[in-house]
Amino acid sequence: MEPPDQDFICFNVYLHTRHAFEAYVYKLHHMADGCPLVLGEIGMDSLREGEIAQAKFLEWQIETAFECGTAGLVVFNFTDEWYVGGELIDDWAFGLTTTERRPKLAFEVVKEKFLNLPVFNVQPFPRVSVVVPAWNAAPTLEACLQSLNRLEYPDYEIIVVDDGSTDETPNVVNQFARVRYIRHDRNLGLGTARNTGIAAATGEVVAFTDADCVVDEHWLTYLVKELVSGDYVCVGGPNLPPLVDNFVATAVSFAPGNPRHVMLSHTVAEHVPGCNMAFYKWVFERVGGFDPVFARAGDDVDICWRVQDAGYKIGFAPAAVVWHHRRSTLTGYLRQQLGYGEAEALLVKKHPRRFSFLGTPQWQGRIYKQSLLIWPFQKILVYHGRFASAPFQPKSFKGPGWELTNLLCTVEYLVLLVVPMTIVGLWFRGVLVLAAVTAILPLISAVYYALIARVPEGKKLLVGTIVDCIDASIGSICPKCREAQIEAPIMP
């Protein structure tokens, strides 16, 4: 279920094997979709499993929970004395102490773990080079570099590649003594800037973030932990909009076209955005660097597909969070989407098998995102009552209009339905009326999304209006960009 205005997501998890527990926590992270994940209950019955097994179990479970990036957890229970409906439960012993309050072995284990969190079992930590491409990035670069300076990681360097900026970007970088600064004499594009950073990197791992991002202090640790613990050559993480952005940026965060990860499973990704990704440096020697033809966007999609075509896997670290500023003006957002459209045209040319005949990307994985649609005729019900007396909650509230709403956002809808009906309507007036209805359905959908978009209180009306405008315009702009004929040499 998805009630509005959630501050965090809480689940009870009782799984007794480490692999199953870790996999399920990753699944819950995707369900939380950017909200902090709290484990409301974990525990083991020492009556059946024994006190030694309980202590060992809670030791690895607490460790794993925080390695997987949970915001907190509650160990059930402090004592074996437990009542339900006024009745003493005497055939369970989940407590850290006995009914007489005698500490069990698990008591000291839990105490020690909570006093020394977080713990990351990565030894030794590989050296990491963090590359930040920047072009006229002065307004956001200082906050980005401040966050990178605060990283809690033992061995890393920061490389800023200035791609021909004409603003105060060099002066911002000069404020940070530890940052290595490389400048292009002219703007060569995003792919080239990333390759310049790779060539200068001294680390075994090369991580990327953008100049308009602020990273979490444990960002690098979570990325590297996932990279070295699995059979991955690349790992990415989520990018979330900051809560302090202005009205337009808040609206843009709910509009189509923002960078999202695409998941093949709860841990394996098909695509991770370029603002939050890390590679073993040797991978670029095997598959080549970023394709310079992708000057504005699409470079991350291309490298992810080439990595997978070479037989490698991409991992995902849900706790490796970066806060990514969305475009703060409508014109900036539309310019970004034009760049995405140009990049998609290049991707169609380079990876034709990954697109439909109309140029729509055919992802193999799933794009997790906040559900904006609540069907008008359904209510959100929260079952409640005495312990174990209320029905289970449904998994989600997915209305019958979900597939229809997705269809309205596609190029196929425009090309196969709206345009033919309009042409036929030139001869048959009745069909022209139907064509007009089909043409305005995306606008109606945009208005509906604007009205139900879950935005901070106080921004609702203005943000909803802006989302309405964005949704209505982006449907006509992006198809034109995707269909643009762009002639440029593309890396094999």
Secondary structure, DSSP 8 states (H G I E B T S, - for coil): ---SS-S-EEEE----SHHHHHHHHHHHHHHHTTS-EEEEEE---HHHH-HHHHHHHHHHHHHHHHHTT-SEEEES-SBS--EETTEE--S----SB-TT--B-HHHHHHHHHHHT------SS---EEEEEEESS-HHHHHHHHHHHHT---SSEEEEEEE-S--SSHHHHHTT-TTEEEEE-SS---HHHHHHHHHHH--SSEEEEE-TTEEE-TTHHHHHHHHHHHTT-SEEE--EE--TT--HHHHHHHHSTT----EESSSSEEEE--TTEEEEETHHHHHH-S--TT-SSS-HHHHHHHHHHHTT--EEE-TT--EEE---SSHHHHHHHHHHHHHHHHHHHHH-GGGB-TTS-B--SSEE--------TT--------STT-S----S----TTHHHHHHHTSHHHIIIIIHHHHHHHTT-HHHHHHHHHHHHHHHHHHHHHHHH----TTSHHHHHHHHHHHHHHHHHHHHHHHT---------
